[in-house]
Amino acid sequence: MIRVLYFASLREQLGTDAEELAFGEGTADLEAIVSSLRSRGGIWSDVFGGTQPVMMALNQEVAAPEDKVSDGDEVAFFPPVTGG
């Protein structure tokens, strides 16, 4: 199982703050997870396939789409943040 967390406006748009995904045997990459979420259609397609940028973290470290995900990992999605 992979624990997936949604933060800030993504949590509000998707109506959930977390879920567990079974990703079968072996490993996948973050892009495969994004593609799976996008394929749900509706708001999921808008959030993960639209024009709004979405940042990703893997085990609490900023990550890239090609980063590998393994069973037991935590993946987080959040909007870009700005500081001032």
PyMOL commands that set and color helices and strands:
alter all, ss='L'
color gray80, all
select helices_A, chain A and resi 8-14+30-38+42-49
alter helices_A, ss='H'
color red, helices_A
select strands_A, chain A and resi 2-6+18-21+28-29+55-58+61-62+68-69+74-78
alter strands_A, ss='S'
color yellow, strands_A
deselect
rebuild
show_as cartoon
